[in-house]
Amino acid sequence: MGNFASSRNLGNGYPTPGPQRPDIQDIMNHAYFLTEGQWKEARENNSYDYIVIGSGFCGYAFAKRILEKDKEATILMIERGGFLLPTHFQNLGASYKKLVGPISETFPWSLSQSTMLEKAPYRVTQHGMLPYFGGRSFLWSAWCPQPEAEQAEKWSPELFKSLTEKNGKTSYFDDAIELLHVHKSNSLPFVKNLKKLKGLDLEDNLSKLQLPEYGALQDAIYNKFYNNRENFNSNVDNGNRTGAHLMKVEYASLACGDGENKGIDFNKFSTPTAILNLVDSTAFDTKDPVAEKRRKERNNMYPNRLHIVTECVVEEILNEDNKAYGLSTTRGTIALNDAELIVATGALPPATLIQKSFNHQLAGQHFTAHTISAITARVEKYKFLALLGQDSISENDNLQMGAIYLPFFAKNKQQFHIQLSIIHDPNPNKNRELAMRYMPDVVSTASPEQLADSENHVILVCAILGELDIHNKEAYFHANHDHDVTTASVLRCNPSSIDKETWDDMGKATYDILDFLFGDPEYWYSDLNYYQESQLGKDVVKDLEERSKMQNSWVNKDKRTAYPHVPAMVHEGSTLPIVNNNDIDPVVNLEYQLINRGTPVSNLFITGASLWAQSGAWNPTLTMTAMALQLADKRIAAKKAGKAVDAKKESINGEKKHINGNTIGSNEVFSLMDQSKF
């Protein structure tokens, strides 16, 4: 793909100066994505084995697996958005945080009026989509816990077993861990490898480089939770008010390595660069002239096997007799021919697409997500010195961090978990940029205001995520009559009574376990806390005026808010549930095929969190990546089996179709019928 300003006949200022204002999208189109001319050629003449809608985790996982295992496969990847960032914004520095969040989100749905009229503190909306190449992968926490069977009780046992059992040396979860570069927070590559350098080229390198440490402080707090888990669980009458059950204590699994354990930096995973690397690394070997001729006939961008078109919104899947045969997009129609269609675009957009394309009555009947509570506490440093048995938290006086994953079952059997981020910053003014760069969860982290006067404290940031019940009749994603077919759905996400109970207990249980383990921490009283309380009114919160003055300050536990609810949900799912054990009508079978009117659509496959039959409370990325890898393997196996069947049929029939002595396929027959070819 050549440079449009330096082509064979036009470039270097000859014969005229040429373009003077190239934008980043034009440059990316000519370097990696399809130009307008190449997209026209792809639609008119190219043939693909797979067309993948979406460039997030699932689209990447599927494409990589296919291209690595099937050396002849070709893929077209369609992304609705353009290019924004090459990597996770945290890898680029704190300043880039301004680019993500509400300013860059879109909401391809209408929000139900009943959801907006829900009373505080339970009124909640859904975070929007990031319609760019790479999707949400450049803004995510990168926490990747692997669920246990107990947490996925309502999933299909067959499906969950197939993801966790080893197929050879590894399971699909193992493969997803490797693909996303996931490491436990007590064995992060950059920490291990910097320590290996000590005494070699850079003596005391951690101290001189002043990089943060995931070390002794994290271990001490992990041990505090681990050693007291059973005491907390059993202390229902005195300390554990809600009866919540702490299932286990884990060092957090973070997608922040480089994949080769050689990194000396903290690098959160995202898909843009990984996908672009696939374009070159999976190109055809051009040494075989016979194979080269055959490949060129169906691929005008030869030798690349992965073609990417951006700023292209799929509006409808054209289908007939339970088979997809084309895509109607904002940039024209493309025929599928023999390609299989892989929908990998999250949870809400694919439900809208299936509703409109198939008039599907089950799509969007269910909706799940994770409600959020946010609690930040601080504990005096001296309490941890006693735990460590030393005079200083760090021998280098560096920024100290940690990440611990704490999954719970609420008394009502719903699930929630605490993502605990640990920070001790002896030099908060100096380390502001550094702290943002290395935070385990930059989406929910200590603010500069919280760090500013906390040199003598350890800060514990708790992001608490709880499941929304899939049987909640007040939560759904139904089709409506919006003039734009890609936004023609209405989202209703009112928490049910059991969801509200869980949401309340998430905060109470977090307060309980922090008080139980650390005595009397101070708690941050935020403007969001005040907002929630102000909506309840003076009859409920008697000292509302006094509490207004407390905003954004540390308070004792008797002044902390009873309503740490965050009015936004994340990890949406369950709009196209897969076969399950949860009394939910499936929309997708265990081969990941769409079920339409009781019959699988032969060449349409779905992956992502839309398949969730129970949201649980674990972060979904690792699981959906494992499922995308499994889908790729299933399609490779089906393709091999199909070739074997075709060969058998030919031998039984004893003849093949020939023209001038050459074997031809159906696409070539159509090309001979095209008068423009004569």
C-alpha positions in Angstrom: 0.0 0.0 0.0 1.9 3.0 -1.3 2.2 6.5 0.1 -0.4 8.7 -1.7 2.1 11.7 -1.7 5.0 9.6 -3.1 3.5 7.4 -5.8 5.3 6.4 -9.0 4.2 9.3 -11.0 3.4 11.9 -8.3 5.7 12.7 -5.5 8.6 14.7 -4.1 6.9 17.9 -5.3 6.7 16.8 -8.9 5.0 18.0 -11.0 3.1 20.0 -8.4 3.6 20.4 -4.6 0.9 17.8 -3.9 -1.2 17.4 -0.7 -0.2 19.8 2.1 -2.7 18.7 4.8 -2.7 14.9 5.1 -4.6 13.7 8.2 -3.8 10.6 10.3 -6.7 8.6 8.8 -5.4 9.2 5.2 -1.9 8.1 6.3 -3.2 5.0 8.1 -5.4 4.1 5.1 -2.4 4.1 2.8 -0.1 2.3 5.2 -2.4 -0.3 6.8 -6.1 0.1 6.0 -7.9 -0.1 2.6 -8.0 3.1 0.6 -11.2 4.0 -1.2 -9.9 2.4 -4.4 -8.8 -0.8 -2.6 -12.1 -1.0 -0.8 -13.9 -0.7 -4.2 -11.7 -3.5 -5.6 -12.3 -5.6 -2.5 -16.0 -5.3 -2.9 -16.0 -6.0 -6.6 -13.4 -8.7 -7.1 -11.9 -10.1 -3.8 -12.9 -13.3 -2.1 -12.3 -13.9 1.6 -12.5 -16.9 3.9 -13.8 -14.8 6.8 -15.3 -11.4 7.3 -14.9 -10.1 10.8 -16.9 -7.2 12.1 -15.0 -5.5 14.9 -11.4 -4.8 15.9 -11.5 -5.3 19.6 -10.3 -8.2 21.7 -12.5 -10.8 20.1 -11.9 -9.7 16.5 -8.2 -9.7 17.1 -8.1 -13.1 18.9 -10.1 -14.7 16.1 -8.1 -13.2 13.3 -4.7 -14.0 14.9 -5.7 -17.6 15.6 -7.0 -18.2 12.1 -4.0 -16.6 10.3 -1.5 -18.5 12.4 -3.1 -21.9 12.0 -4.5 -21.7 8.4 -1.7 -20.4 6.2 -4.1 -20.0 3.2 -6.9 -18.1 5.0 -7.7 -14.5 4.1 -9.7 -12.1 6.3 -11.5 -8.8 5.9 -11.9 -6.9 9.1 -14.5 -4.2 9.2 -14.3 -1.4 11.8 -17.0 1.2 12.2 -14.6 3.9 13.5 -11.4 5.5 12.5 -7.9 5.6 14.0 -7.5 7.4 17.4 -4.7 5.9 19.5 -2.0 3.3 18.7 -2.1 1.8 22.2 -3.6 2.0 25.7 -3.7 5.6 26.7 -2.0 4.8 30.0 1.1 3.7 28.1 1.3 7.2 26.5 1.1 9.3 29.7 -1.4 11.0 31.9 -2.2 13.8 29.4 -3.9 11.4 27.1 -6.6 10.7 29.6 -8.5 13.7 28.3 -9.1 11.9 25.0 -11.1 9.1 26.6 -14.4 9.0 28.5 -17.5 10.9 27.7 -15.7 13.1 25.1 -15.0 10.1 22.9 -18.0 7.9 23.6 -21.1 7.3 21.5 -24.4 5.9 22.6 -25.9 3.8 19.7 -29.3 3.4 21.5 -32.0 5.4 23.2 -32.1 5.2 26.9 -35.5 4.4 28.5 -37.3 7.2 30.2 -38.0 4.8 33.1 -34.3 4.3 33.6 -33.7 8.1 33.7 -36.6 8.5 36.2 -35.2 5.9 38.6 -34.7 7.3 42.1 -31.3 7.9 43.7 -29.1 6.2 44.6 -30.2 3.5 42.1 -30.5 5.6 39.0 -27.9 4.3 36.6 -26.9 4.6 33.0 -24.7 2.5 30.7 -21.2 3.6 29.6 -21.0 4.3 25.9 -19.1 2.7 23.1 -15.7 3.8 21.8 -16.2 3.7 18.0 -12.6 3.6 16.9 -10.1 1.1 15.6 -9.3 -1.0 18.7 -12.6 -0.3 20.4 -12.4 -0.2 24.2 -9.0 -1.8 24.3 -7.2 1.5 24.7 -9.4 2.3 27.7 -9.9 -0.6 30.0 -8.6 -1.6 33.5 -6.6 -4.6 32.0 -7.8 -6.8 35.0 -8.2 -10.4 33.7 -9.4 -12.8 36.4 -10.2 -16.3 35.3 -13.6 -17.4 36.7 -14.0 -20.7 38.5 -16.8 -23.2 37.9 -18.6 -22.0 41.1 -18.8 -18.5 39.6 -20.1 -19.8 36.2 -22.7 -22.2 37.6 -25.4 -20.9 35.3 -23.3 -21.3 32.1 -23.4 -24.4 30.0 -21.3 -27.0 31.8 -20.1 -28.3 28.5 -19.0 -24.9 27.3 -17.2 -24.0 30.5 -15.5 -27.3 30.7 -14.3 -27.0 27.1 -12.7 -23.6 27.9 -10.9 -24.8 31.1 -9.7 -28.3 30.1 -6.3 -28.5 28.6 -6.3 -29.4 24.9 -2.8 -30.7 24.7 -0.5 -28.5 26.8 -2.9 -25.5 27.3 -6.5 -24.6 27.8 -8.3 -21.8 26.0 -8.0 -19.7 29.1 -4.2 -20.4 29.1 -4.0 -19.3 25.5 -6.0 -16.1 26.2 -3.6 -15.3 29.1 -0.7 -15.6 26.7 -2.4 -13.6 23.9 -3.3 -10.7 26.2 0.1 -10.8 28.0 -1.5 -11.4 31.4 0.7 -11.6 34.5 0.0 -11.7 38.3 0.7 -8.5 40.1 3.3 -10.2 42.2 5.3 -11.3 39.2 5.1 -8.4 36.7 7.8 -8.6 34.0 9.1 -5.1 34.5 9.7 -5.6 38.2 11.3 -9.1 37.8 13.6 -8.0 34.9 14.7 -4.8 36.6 15.7 -6.7 39.7 17.8 -9.1 37.4 19.8 -6.1 36.3 20.8 -5.2 39.8 24.5 -5.5 40.3 25.1 -5.8 36.5 24.9 -2.7 34.3 22.8 -0.7 36.6 23.4 -1.1 40.3 20.4 -0.4 42.5 18.4 0.2 39.3 15.0 0.4 41.0 16.2 3.2 43.2 18.0 5.1 40.4 15.2 4.7 37.9 12.7 5.5 40.6 10.2 3.1 39.1 7.3 1.9 41.3 7.5 -1.3 43.2 4.8 -4.0 43.3 6.5 -5.7 46.3 6.6 -5.9 50.1 3.7 -3.6 50.7 1.5 -5.5 48.3 2.6 -8.8 49.9 1.8 -7.6 53.4 -1.7 -6.5 52.4 -2.3 -9.7 50.5 -1.3 -11.8 53.5 -3.6 -9.7 55.7 -6.6 -10.5 53.6 -5.6 -14.1 53.0 -4.9 -14.9 56.6 -8.1 -13.3 57.8 -10.5 -14.5 55.1 -12.2 -17.3 57.1 -12.4 -15.1 60.2 -14.2 -12.4 58.3 -16.6 -14.9 56.6 -17.6 -16.4 59.9 -17.8 -13.2 61.8 -21.4 -12.5 60.7 -22.5 -11.1 64.1 -19.6 -8.8 64.7 -18.0 -7.2 61.6 -19.5 -8.9 58.6 -22.9 -7.2 58.7 -24.1 -8.4 55.3 -23.1 -12.0 55.5 -21.0 -11.7 52.3 -18.7 -14.6 51.6 -15.2 -13.8 50.4 -14.5 -16.6 48.0 -10.7 -16.2 47.6 -7.8 -13.8 47.7 -5.7 -13.4 44.5 -2.9 -11.2 43.3 -4.6 -9.4 40.4 -4.2 -10.8 36.9 -3.1 -7.8 34.8 -2.7 -7.6 31.0 0.4 -5.5 31.1 3.4 -7.6 29.9 5.1 -7.7 26.6 4.4 -11.3 25.8 8.0 -12.4 26.0 8.8 -11.7 29.6 11.6 -9.4 28.5 10.0 -6.1 29.1 11.3 -3.5 31.5 8.2 -1.4 31.5 4.5 -1.6 32.4 2.6 -1.9 29.1 -1.1 -2.4 29.2 -2.4 -4.5 26.3 -4.5 -3.0 23.5 -5.4 -4.3 20.1 -4.5 -1.5 17.5 -0.7 -2.2 17.3 -1.3 -6.0 17.7 -3.6 -6.0 14.7 -1.4 -3.9 12.6 1.5 -6.3 13.3 -0.7 -9.1 11.9 -1.0 -7.3 8.6 2.8 -7.8 7.8 3.6 -10.8 10.0 0.9 -13.1 8.4 1.5 -12.2 4.7 1.7 -15.0 2.2 5.1 -16.5 1.4 5.7 -15.4 -2.2 8.3 -18.1 -3.2 5.8 -20.5 -4.9 4.8 -19.1 -8.3 1.9 -21.5 -8.8 0.4 -20.7 -5.4 1.1 -17.1 -5.9 -0.9 -17.0 -9.2 -3.9 -18.7 -7.5 -3.8 -16.4 -4.5 -3.6 -13.2 -6.6 -6.8 -14.2 -8.5 -8.8 -13.7 -5.3 -6.8 -11.0 -3.5 -5.9 -7.7 -5.1 -3.9 -6.7 -2.0 -1.6 -9.7 -2.3 0.5 -10.8 -0.4 -1.4 -9.4 2.7 -3.9 -11.9 4.1 -5.6 -9.5 6.5 -7.4 -6.5 5.0 -8.8 -3.8 7.2 -11.4 -1.3 6.3 -12.3 1.5 8.8 -15.0 4.1 9.0 -17.4 1.5 7.7 -20.6 0.8 9.6 -22.5 -2.4 8.9 -26.1 -1.5 8.7 -27.7 -4.9 7.8 -26.8 -8.5 7.2 -28.4 -9.6 4.0 -29.8 -13.1 4.3 -32.0 -15.7 2.8 -32.9 -19.2 3.7 -31.0 -18.9 7.0 -27.7 -18.0 5.3 -26.0 -14.6 5.2 -25.0 -13.6 1.7 -23.9 -9.9 2.0 -23.5 -6.8 4.1 -25.0 -3.5 3.6 -22.6 -0.8 4.9 -22.3 2.9 4.9 -19.6 2.5 2.3 -21.5 0.2 0.0 -22.6 -3.4 -0.2 -20.2 -6.4 -0.1 -21.0 -9.9 -1.0 -19.9 -12.7 1.3 -19.6 -15.4 -1.4 -18.1 -18.3 0.5 -16.9 -16.3 3.4 -18.1 -17.0 7.0 -19.3 -13.9 8.9 -17.9 -13.3 12.4 -19.7 -10.7 14.5 -17.3 -9.5 17.2 -18.5 -6.0 18.1 -19.3 -6.2 21.8 -22.8 -6.7 23.3 -25.2 -4.0 22.2 -24.4 -3.1 18.5 -24.6 -6.8 17.4 -28.0 -7.1 19.1 -29.3 -4.2 17.1 -27.8 -5.7 13.9 -29.4 -9.1 14.5 -32.8 -7.5 15.4 -32.9 -5.5 12.2 -31.4 -8.1 9.8 -33.5 -11.1 11.0 -36.4 -9.6 12.8 -35.1 -11.7 15.6 -37.6 -11.8 18.5 -35.1 -13.2 21.2 -32.3 -10.8 20.5 -32.1 -8.1 23.2 -34.7 -9.7 25.5 -32.0 -9.8 28.3 -29.4 -7.3 29.4 -26.8 -7.6 32.1 -23.9 -5.4 33.2 -21.9 -4.6 36.4 -23.0 -2.0 38.8 -20.2 0.0 40.4 -19.5 1.3 43.9 -16.3 3.3 44.6 -14.7 3.5 48.1 -11.3 5.0 48.8 -9.7 4.7 52.2 -6.4 5.5 53.8 -4.5 3.9 56.6 -1.6 5.3 58.6 1.7 4.1 57.4 2.9 3.0 60.8 0.4 0.1 60.8 2.0 -1.4 57.8 5.5 -1.0 59.2 4.5 -3.3 62.0 3.2 -5.8 59.4 6.5 -5.6 57.5 8.6 -5.6 60.6 10.8 -2.8 59.4 11.4 0.9 59.6 10.5 1.8 56.0 7.9 0.5 53.6 10.5 0.5 50.8 14.3 0.4 51.0 14.4 2.7 48.0 11.7 5.1 49.2 10.0 4.6 45.8 6.3 4.7 44.9 4.7 1.6 46.2 1.8 -0.1 44.4 -0.3 -3.3 44.5 -3.3 -4.9 43.0 -5.5 -7.6 44.7 -8.7 -9.3 43.4 -11.3 -10.2 45.9 -14.4 -12.0 44.6 -17.5 -12.4 46.9 -20.9 -14.0 47.0 -23.5 -11.8 48.5 -26.0 -13.3 51.0 -28.6 -13.4 48.2 -26.1 -15.5 46.1 -25.4 -12.8 43.6 -21.7 -12.0 42.9 -19.5 -9.0 43.3 -15.8 -8.3 43.5 -13.4 -5.7 44.8 -10.6 -4.5 42.6 -8.2 -3.3 45.3 -5.5 -0.9 44.1 -2.8 -0.1 46.7 -0.7 3.1 46.6 1.8 4.6 48.9 3.5 7.7 47.5 6.2 9.3 49.6 6.6 12.1 47.0 3.1 12.8 45.6 4.0 16.1 44.0 7.0 14.7 42.2 5.4 11.4 41.2 2.1 12.6 39.8 2.9 11.6 36.2 4.6 8.4 37.3 1.7 7.3 39.5 -0.7 7.7 36.6 1.5 5.7 34.3 1.9 2.7 36.6 -1.5 2.5 38.3 -3.0 -1.0 38.2 -6.5 0.4 37.5 -6.2 3.9 36.1 -10.0 4.0 35.5 -10.5 3.8 39.2 -7.5 5.1 41.0 -6.2 7.6 43.6 -6.6 11.2 42.5 -3.9 13.8 42.8 -6.0 15.4 45.6 -6.1 12.1 47.5 -2.4 11.6 47.2 -1.5 15.2 47.9 -1.4 15.0 51.7 -1.0 11.2 52.1 2.7 10.8 52.4 2.3 9.1 55.8 -0.6 6.9 54.6 -1.3 3.9 52.4 -4.3 4.5 50.1 -6.7 1.7 49.3 -8.8 2.3 46.3 -11.7 -0.1 45.9 -13.6 -0.4 42.7 -16.5 -2.8 43.6 -18.4 -4.4 40.7 -21.6 -6.4 41.1 -23.8 -8.4 38.7 -27.1 -7.4 37.3 -29.5 -10.3 37.4 -30.2 -11.7 33.9 -33.8 -12.5 34.9 -34.5 -8.9 35.7 -37.6 -8.0 33.6 -36.7 -4.3 34.0 -33.5 -4.7 32.0 -33.6 -5.3 28.2 -32.4 -4.0 24.8 -35.4 -3.9 22.6 -35.8 -2.8 19.0 -37.5 0.6 18.3 -38.2 2.7 15.2 -35.2 5.1 15.2 -34.5 6.5 11.7 -30.9 5.2 11.9 -30.9 1.4 11.7 -27.7 1.2 13.7 -29.2 3.0 16.7 -32.7 1.6 16.5 -32.8 0.1 20.0 -33.9 1.2 23.4 -31.9 0.3 26.5 -33.7 -0.2 29.8 -31.4 -1.0 32.8 -33.4 -0.4 35.9 -32.0 -2.5 38.8 -34.4 -5.0 40.3 -35.0 -5.3 44.0 -32.4 -8.1 44.2 -29.9 -6.0 42.2 -30.4 -3.0 44.6 -29.9 -5.3 47.6 -26.6 -6.5 46.0 -25.5 -3.0 45.2 -26.1 -1.8 48.7 -24.3 -4.8 50.2 -21.3 -4.3 47.9 -20.5 -1.1 49.7 -21.4 -2.3 53.2 -19.2 -5.4 52.8 -16.3 -3.4 51.5 -16.6 -1.0 54.5 -16.9 -4.1 56.8 -13.7 -5.8 55.6 -11.6 -2.7 55.6 -12.8 -1.9 59.2 -12.3 -5.5 60.2 -8.7 -5.6 58.9 -7.4 -2.1 59.4 -9.2 -0.7 62.4 -10.4 2.8 61.7 -9.4 4.0 58.2 -10.3 7.4 57.0 -12.6 7.6 53.9 -12.7 10.0 51.0 -16.0 11.8 50.8 -16.4 12.9 47.2 -18.6 15.3 45.3 -20.3 12.2 43.8 -21.1 10.9 47.3 -22.7 14.3 48.1 -24.6 14.3 44.9 -26.2 10.9 45.7 -27.1 12.0 49.2 -28.5 15.4 48.0 -30.9 13.5 45.7 -32.3 11.7 48.7 -33.2 14.9 50.4 -32.9 16.3 53.9 -35.5 14.0 55.4 -33.1 11.1 54.8 -29.8 12.9 55.3 -30.3 15.3 58.2 -27.0 17.1 58.1 -27.0 17.8 54.3 -25.6 21.3 54.6 -22.7 20.2 56.8 -22.0 17.3 54.4 -21.8 19.8 51.6 -18.7 21.3 53.2 -17.1 17.8 53.5 -16.9 17.3 49.7 -13.5 16.0 48.5 -11.9 15.5 51.9 -10.9 12.7 54.2 -13.5 11.9 57.0 -13.8 9.4 59.8 -15.9 6.3 59.3 -18.9 7.8 61.1 -19.1 10.5 58.4 -18.5 8.3 55.4 -21.3 8.0 52.8 -23.8 5.1 53.0 -24.2 5.5 49.2 -20.9 4.9 47.4 -22.9 4.0 44.3 -21.5 5.1 40.9 -24.4 6.0 38.5 -22.9 4.2 35.5 -22.6 0.5 34.6 -19.8 -1.3 32.7 -19.3 -4.8 31.2 -22.6 -4.9 29.4 -23.7 -8.3 28.1 -26.3 -11.1 27.6 -28.2 -9.6 24.7 -27.6 -12.7 22.5 -27.2 -15.5 25.2 -25.5 -18.7 24.3 -26.9 -22.2 25.3 -26.9 -22.1 29.1 -28.0 -23.7 32.4 -29.9 -20.6 33.5 -33.4 -21.1 32.0 -32.7 -18.5 29.3 -33.8 -19.1 25.7 -30.5 -19.3 23.7 -29.9 -17.1 20.7 -26.5 -18.7 19.9 -25.6 -22.4 20.0 -22.4 -24.0 21.3 -20.8 -23.7 17.8 -21.3 -19.9 18.2 -23.9 -19.9 15.4 -26.8 -17.6 15.5 -30.1 -19.5 16.0 -32.9 -18.1 13.9 -36.4 -19.5 14.2 -35.0 -22.6 15.8 -32.3 -23.3 13.1 -28.7 -22.2 13.0 -27.7 -19.6 10.4 -25.1 -21.6 8.4 -22.4 -19.0 8.0 -23.0 -16.5 10.8 -21.0 -16.7 14.1 -21.1 -14.5 17.2 -18.5 -13.9 19.9 -18.1 -11.5 22.7 -20.0 -10.6 26.0 -23.4 -10.6 24.2 -23.2 -14.4 24.8 -23.2 -14.2 28.6 -25.8 -16.4 30.2 -24.9 -15.0 33.6 -22.8 -11.9 34.1 -21.2 -13.1 37.3 -18.9 -10.5 38.7 -15.6 -11.2 37.0 -14.1 -8.9 34.4 -15.2 -10.4 31.0 -12.2 -9.8 28.7 -10.2 -13.0 29.4 -13.3 -15.2 29.1 -14.5 -13.7 25.8 -11.0 -13.9 24.4 -10.8 -17.6 25.3 -14.2 -18.1 23.5 -13.0 -16.2 20.4 -10.0 -18.5 20.2 -12.2 -21.5 20.6 -14.5 -20.2 17.8 -11.5 -19.9 15.5 -10.4 -23.5 16.2 -14.0 -24.7 15.5 -14.0 -22.9 12.1 -10.6 -24.3 11.2 -11.7 -27.8 12.1 -15.0 -27.4 10.1 -13.1 -26.1 7.1 -10.8 -29.2 7.2 -13.8 -31.5 7.6 -15.6 -29.8 4.7 -12.6 -30.3 2.4 -12.5 -34.0 3.4 -16.2 -34.3 2.6 -15.9 -32.5 -0.7 -13.0 -34.7 -1.8 -15.0 -37.8 -0.9 -18.0 -36.5 -2.9 -15.8 -35.9 -5.9 -14.3 -39.4 -5.8 -17.9 -40.9 -5.5 -19.1 -38.9 -8.5 -16.0 -39.8 -10.4 -15.8 -36.4 -12.2 -15.1 -32.7 -11.7 -16.1 -29.6 -13.6 -13.4 -28.7 -16.1 -12.9 -25.9 -18.6 -10.0 -26.3 -20.9 -8.6 -29.0 -18.6 -8.6 -26.8 -15.5 -10.6 -27.5 -12.3 -12.8 -24.5 -11.5 -14.8 -23.3 -8.5 -18.2 -21.6 -8.4 -16.8 -18.1 -8.1 -14.7 -18.7 -11.3 -17.9 -19.9 -13.1 -19.6 -16.6 -12.2 -16.5 -14.7 -13.4 -16.8 -16.4 -16.8 -20.4 -15.4 -17.0 -19.4 -11.7 -16.5 -19.4 -10.3 -20.0 -16.7 -7.7 -19.0 -14.2 -10.6 -18.7 -14.4 -11.6 -22.3 
